């Protein structure tokens, strides 16, 4: 009987430091062959009876990967090869390079005063995951299987107490940050076309050094870039060059500031999440949303509010993928013995004694935590009513000043449905002179209810809705709704069952015809076009394309494009200046000049320039572009269109 499976076998995830060491041990001659050896080698993987995965390279080389109990390769001894050069052989490095990078599992709940591992991707990261936002978050897009959001969104508790001055960075941290900056600058200069296994291994080695030095945010940023390079080189579905551009900007920004000696705790990050005693809390449910990771995790996050409006979250994310994400919405809440499921908590409440709370508002479930159910409150009652009390434009303007807060913030508003337009559901906020807003599914997976519910709503133009969602600050006037409910006092609005307590969770509840009003609403004219898109219409696209050209083809590609072989020539910066975007034009011109700079040695021969100057010029242009685009997006929520270009300047 055969001991191996003949079906296609997925390779087990590999710890980044194991792959980096395997590539580092190769000779220069073998490194040149690594990309070719890695390509396609996973297709021949077979699963042995003992759980090991084998890959054959010719007749004499058999690589065996023996994952540990967690299903990942975490030590060099778990990857062996039968050839004479092992373990410094090309076959072993190629097999490890073809495997996905391992991620730390989602953290367990903790007791008061304890610490937990932080999310593996770090704050605001969506690399390798498709979070409940579908955006990944800032670096991801709807439908992306890489990038975007964190494994789960976390709530913020409100105003933080003044923090003590951060201690200065240690010598080890400065060295690690400097090394990471250098490697990141070289990777940027290489671009996707030359960013193969060797460049990725250098990034992984520097990321591992940053982790050992206590710089988890820098490590997470480097891992996002590596995953983005892999996705771009493999041309995976859903991969966006803009996501990789954002990942490079984050990595260079973090490493550059750390290397200069900045000890801001937001830059260093936290490797473990501390749970502090929260005393007695009374919280009421807002909504729940499914969480689905591209690495196989699934679950639910339920958002709750305290009496003072502070937001908290109760999460349940475990291995299981889509089935887990769908089923977790009705799973029991593992918090202080509460006899509630997440569906009940989203429309109910809890009185918690001995609560433990993380800085992000996540509620822990230590041994001393006790919780008893409470009746729920409607969105029309305090404190939930405050979420819908002010115009959406004011809330977005406040969030745009703090991008990290925006990734987890919730926004409420009352809208009137206009109709479907392409992939969007167009609505208009029910206030004078409000602009059109675009609703997109919070998660685009077809097996989740988001997309189907939005299509159902689009069939009822004129219906009025109360919407609670997350603003997408990568798109113009776009909201990703998590839940909807009827507008108080409106006639043509939703008719939800009493047990739903006036809201429907779009990721779990499925709206039917009986939930909508009968008859016809007042005519709502569907605009001929969705209206102006200040982000797409702005000449800033020239800077964006210049930056993405550098990421895709490296320094040489950007220099060639800027010499005049395409519309990216220096003359194309004129529209930027005429629009008043002189800073963007100056930074783009400086980047093009730096990319084309070729110094000469003492003998007059052309020499390779240092990557530092190019990386700083690229980072300056990318940082300015991100700030300008955030201003345009925030202004697109306002009623006054003239504020849009003024904001970008």
N, C-alpha and C positions, 0 to 999 in steps of 0.2 A: 504494500500500500504506500502511495506517495505521502510524504510528510510535508509537502508544500502546496499552498493554494495556487491555482493557475489563474485566478481572477486578478484584476488590477488591484494593487495594494498601495495604500497611501503610506508615505514615509513618516516615521515618528518625528515630532518636533525636536529640534536640537538647541541646546543652550548656546547663546551667542559666543561665549568664551571658548566653548569646545570647537566650534567652527573656526574661530579666529586663530586658535593655536594650531589646528591642522593645516591651515593655509600658510601660517608663518613658518612651519617646519619644512615647507617645500623649497626646493632649489629654484633659482631664477628661471632655469630652463623649463621646469615643470609648471611654474606659475603661468608661463605664457600659454600652456596647453589647457589650463584649468577650465576656462569658459567653454571650450569645445567639448571637454570631457563631461562637464556637468549637464550640458544640454541633452535632454532626452534620456538620461540614464535612469530616471525614476520609472520610466515606462516598463522596464523589465523587472521591477521589484516583485518579490514573492514572499508570502507569509509562511514561516515554518510552524511546525506543530507546537514548539515551545514558546511561541509568541515573538520570536525574532524575525526581522525583515532582512532578506538577503538580496544583493544585487550582483550580477555577474558581469565582469569586464573581460571579455575574451575567454580563453580556455583555462588560464592559470590564475586568475584573480577573482576571488569571491569576497565581497564585503558583507559583513554581518553587523546589523544594528540591533542591539538588545536593550530596548527601553526599560527604565525602572518602573516601580509600582505606579508612578504618576503618568506613565506612558510617554515620557520624554527621555532624550539622551542628555544626561547631565554631567557625565565624566568621560574622559578620553578612553577609558578601558571598555566602555560600552560599544565602541565602534572599532572593529578589527578587520584586517584584510589578510588574505592567505598568500599574498605575493612576497617576494624576498625583500622588498624595500619598506615594507610596513614597519612601524606606523607612519613613516615619512613618505608615503606613496601618493601618487596622483589619484588612484582609485578611491582611497578612503576619503580624501579631501573632496572629491567630486560628489561622492554619495552624501556626505554631510552638507555640502553646498546646495544639493538639490532638495534637501528636506526643509520644511518651514521652520522659522525661528520660534523657539518656545516662548511662551508667556507665563508669568506667574498666575496662579488661579485667583479668582475673586476671593476677597478676604472673608474669614468667618466673623461672626459677631463677637463682641468682647465685653468684658466686665469693666466697671469703673476704674479709671486710673491705668488701664492696660493700654497696650499698643498693638496695632494691627498693621500688616503690610499695606502699603498704599496701592491704589489701582496700578496694575503693571504698566500701563501706558503713560502714567503721570497725569498731571492736571491738564484737562482740556484735550487729551489725546484721543484720537479716534483711529489711529493706525491699526490696521488689522481687525477692526471691529466695525459692525454696523450698529450703532447705538440706537436707542429709542428715538433720538431726534432725527435719524435718517440723514444726518448731515455730517455728519459726522461732526457734526461739529464743525468747526471752522475749517478744518482741513479736509473734510469729507463732503460728499455730495449725496443726494438721494440716489439710492441704488448702488452706492459704492460698496464693494466688499473689502476695501482697505480703508483706511482713513476716516474719520470723522469723529466719532465721539467716544467718548469714554465708554467703558464697559457699561456704566450706568450713570445717569445724572444724579447729582447730589444737591440738596437744598442748602441755602445759606441761612444762618441763624439771625442775622441782623447786624447792627453796629458792633464791631469788635472793640475790645478794650485796647488802649494804646499799648503797642508791643515794646518790649525792652530792646535797646540797641543790639543788633546782631553782632556776634563775635566776628573778628576778622578771619578771613580765610587762612587755612593752614598752608604750609609750604607744599604739602602733597596735593592739596586741592588746586593751588595755583599751577603746579606742574601739569596736573591732569587736565585742567581747563585749557592751558596753553597747547598741550598736545592735541586735544580734541579740536581746537580752533584750526591748527595747522592741517590736520587730516581733513576736516570739513572743507577748508579752503581748496585743498587739492582735489577733493571729490567734486566740488563745484566747477573747478576749472576743467575737469575731465568730462563732466556731463553724463547723460544717460548712455550715450554711444560708447564711451570708454569706461563707464562705471561698472565694470564686471566684478567677478568674484574677488579679485585681489583688492580692489578699491573698497569693496564692501567689507572685507575682512579687516582692513585697516581701521575702518569706522567701528567695527565691532570690538576690536582690541581697545581702541580709545574709549569706547563706551563702557567696557568692563572696568578699565582703570578709573573712569569717573565714578562708577558705582562704588568701587573699593574706597575711593577718596571721600565718599559721602556727598556726591553730586547727582542725586537720582533724577532731577529734571533734565540735566544735560544728557544723562544716559538715555532717558526716554526719547528725547529729541533725536539723538543719533539713531536709535532703533527705528524711529519713524522714517528717517531718510533711507535707511537700508531697505526697509520694506517697500518704500516707494520706488526705489531704484529697481528692485526685483520686479515689481508689478509693471513698471514701464518697459523694462527689457523683455519681459515675457508677454507684453501686450495683453494683459488680463482684461476681461470685460469689466467695465465700470471704472477703470483707471483713468484719472484725469491729471494732465500735466500741471494744472493749477494747484492740485493737492501737494504734489512734490515740490513745487515752488514755495508754497507756504511752509512745508516742512524744512526746507533749506533755510528759509528766513528765520524760523524759530531756532534752529540749531546754531546758526551763526550769531544770532542775537544773544542767545544764552551763553554760548562759549566765549564770545568776545567780551561781554561784560564781566564774566567770571574771571577770565584771564587778566583783565585790567585791575582786579582786586575788589570788585563790588561784592559785598557780603549780604545783599538783600535776600532774606529768607525765601522770597518768591522765586528767586533765581536758583538757589541751591535745591529747593524742594524738600520734601520729607519722604523718607523711605518707609516710615511706619506711621500709621494714623493713630493719634492718641485719642482715647475716649475719656472725657472728664465727667465727673458727677454732675448731673443736671437737676438733682433734687426731684421734686414732684412736678409733673407736667400734665396738662390737659390739652389734647390735640384732637382736631376734627379733620376728617378726610376731605380732600379736594378732588382727586382723580387718580387713576392708575394708568401705567403705560407699560407695554411689553418691551423687553430688552433682548436683543438677538446679536450675538457676536459671531464674526466670521471664523473664529477659532473654535466654535463648538459650544459656547456657553449660551444659556438662555434663562429668562426669568422675568421678574416684574419689579417695578418700583412704584410704590404708592406715596403720593405727595399729601402731606398733612400740614395743618396750620395750628399754631398756638393762639391763645386768646389775644395776644398783643400783635398778631400778624406775622410772627416769626415762622419761617418755613422749615419743615423737617421732612425727612424721607425714611421710609421703611423698605428695605430692599431684600430680594430673594433671588440671587443669580447663582446658578450652578451648571455643571456640564449637562448637556441634553439638547442643545440647539433649538430648532423650531418647535418641536413637541413640548419642550420644557417651557418655552416662552408662551405658548398658547395655554398650557395647563396651569401655569403658575398664577394666572389671574384669579383663580378660585382656590388656590392652595392656602393652607392655614398660615396665619401670621405667627412667626416664631419670635414672640416678644412677651416675656413675662407671664407665660401661661395663658395669654388671652385667647378666649374661645371665639375668635373671629377669623374669617378668611380675608384675602386682600379685596375681594369684591365688597365684603361687608365693611371693611375699614375705609374704603374709598367713599362710602356713603354713611359712615358712622363715625365713631370716635373712640378714644382711649383715655383713661385716667391712669397715669404711670407713676409709680412710686419707686424711688431709687433709680431714676433714669440715667442712662449714660449717653452722651452726645459727642460726636466728633465736631471738629471745627467747621466742617461743611454742612452740619445739620443732620447727619445720619444717626439714627437711633440704634444703639447697641442693645444686646440682650444677654447681659451677664446673669450670674446666679442670683444676685440680689434684686433683680428687676421684677417688679410685680405690676401687672396691668389688668384693668377691668374695663369692659366695654361701656361706651356712652352712646346716647342717641346722636344721630348725625344732625348737621345743620344745612340749610339750603344756601345756595350761592347768594341769595338776597339778604342773608343775615350777616351780622358781624361775626368774625373778622373777614369772612370771604368776600363780602360786598365791596371791601376796599380795593380789591384787585380790579374791579370794573368801574371805579369811581372817576378815573381821570382819562383824558384822551390817550390813545395809544402812542401818538407822536411824542408826548412828554416822556412816557416810560422808555421808549426806544432811545430818545436823546440821552437820557440818563444812563442807559445800559451801554451805549456806544462808547462812553468814556471809560468803561471797565469791561474789556472784552472777555476776561475770564468769568466775571459775574454773568455776562450775557449768555454764556454757554449753558447755564443751568436755570436762568430766570424764567418765570412764567408771566405771561401777559394776558389780561382779559379785556374784552371789548364786545360791544353789541354791534352786529352787522346786519345788513340786508343782502340777500343773495342776488347777484346779477346774472350769473350763468357760467357755464364752462367755456374756457378758451384755451385750446391745446391741452397741456398737462395741468393747467391751473384751474382752480375754482375762483372766479372773480366775485368779490363782495365789496360792499361799501360801508364804512363805519357810519353809524346813525348819528352823525353830528353835522352841522353846517359846513359845506365846502370840503368835505372829507375826500381824500383821494381813493382810487381803487386799490384794494388790497388783494394779494394773491394768496390763496390757501393751497398748500402742498401736503401730501401725506407725511405724517411724522415718521412713518417707516414704510418704505415702498414694497415690502415683501407681499406677494399676492395672497399668501395664506393668512396674512393678518388682515384685520377688518378695516384698516385706515382707508385704503383706496376705494373699496366698495362703498363705504359710508359717504365719502365725498361725492362719488358719482350719484348716489341716491339723493343727496342734498341738492346737487346741481339740477336735478329734474324738477325742482320747485322754485323757480325764480320768484323773487318777491318775499319769500319766507324770511322772517327775522330770527336771528340766532344770537344767543350769548355764547361766545367762544372763549375757551381758555387754552392757550398754546404757548409755544416757544418761538420768539422771533428769529428768523433766519437772517443773520447780519452779513451773509455772503451774497444775498440776493436783494433786489429792490422791492421794498414794501411787501415782504413775504412772511407769512405766519404759518407755522406747522401746528395745527390744532391737535390737542390731546383729548379734549372733551367739549361737548356742546350742550346747551340747554335752552329752554324757552326764555324769551325776553319778557320780564314782568310787565303786565298791562297791555301787551300787544295781542291783537286778535289773530293775525296770520302768523302763527309761530308753532313750535313743536308741541305735540301732545304726548308726553311721556308717561309711562306707568307711575303710579304713586310710589311703588317700592324703589324706583330709580332715584327718588329724591331730587327730581328736577335736573338731572344731567345724564348724559350718555358718554361712556368712555369709548372713544372711537377705535381704540385698539382691540377692544373685547366685545362691547355691545354692538349688535347689528341693527341698524335702523330699518324699519319696514314701513310700508305704506300707511299703516294704521297710526304711525307716530307723527304723521304730517297732517296739516289742516286740510279740510275739504274746501271745495270751491276755488275761486281764482282770486289772486291778489291783484293789487293795482299794477298796471303795466310797468315793467322795469325795462327800459330800452337797453339792449345789449350793444355796447360800443363797437364801432367798426374795427377798432384795434384796441389792444389792451391799454393803450395810453403810452406816453413817453416813458422810456426806461433810461433814466439819467446815467446809470452805470454803463449801459451798452452804448448810449449816444455820446458819452464823453470821449474826448480824444485821449483820455488816459489809457485806452486800449493799446496805444502805440508803445507806452512804457511797459504795459503788461506783456505784450508780445516780445519785446526786447528781452525782458527778464526770462521768459519761458524759452526763448531761443537759446539763451545761455545755459539753462538747465538741461535742455534736450541735447544740444550739440556741443556744449562746453565753450570754453573761452574762444577758441578759434572760430567756431560757428557764429558767435556773436560779433566778432571782429569782422568777419567776411560780410555779414549782413549789414553792418553799419558803414562799410566802405562805399556803399552805393549800388550793390548788386541786387538790392530789393528795396521795397518801400520803407525800410527801416533806416535809410540813409539820413544823414544829419539834417537835410532839408525838410524831412518829414516832421521835425520838431516845431516847425512853424505853426501848425494848428494848435499845439499846446500853448505857445506864447500868445497867440491871438485870443485864446480862451481865457487868458489870465493865469495859466498854470506854468508860470515861469520857473518855479522851483523844480517842478517835474521835468521840464525841458532841460534845465541845467544839469540835473543829476543824470538824466539819460545820456546827454552828450558827454559828460565826464566818464560815465561807465563805458561808452563806446570807445572813447579815447584810450582809456586804461586797458581795455581788452586788446586794442591794436598796438599797444606799446611793446617794442622789442628792444631791450637793451643790448649793448655790445660789450664784450670783454676787453681786456687790455690790448689784445691783438686786433681789435676791430671786427671780430666775428660775432654774428648774432648769437645771443644766449637766451636761455629760457628765463622769463621774468619770474620774480617771486609771486606766489599766489596771494600774498597778503593784500597788496594794493587793489587787485582785482576783486577780492572777496569783500573788502571794505566798501568799494565803490558799488558793487552789486547790492550789498546789504543796505546802504544808504538809499538807493533808488527803491528797493523793495519795501523798506520801512515807510518811506514817504508815500508810496503808492497805496499801501495798506491803510494808512491814516486817511488819505484822500478818499479812498473808496468807502471807508466807514462813514465819513462825513456825508458823502453822496447818498448812501443808503439810509442814514438817519434822516436826512432832509427829504427823502422820497416819501416818508410817512406824513410829512407836514402838508397842510392845505395850500401853502403858498409855493408854486413852482419856481418862483424867482429865487427862492432860498437855496435851491439845489446847487447851482454853479458857485454861488457865493460861499457855500459851505466847503466845496472842494478846494477853493483858493486858500 
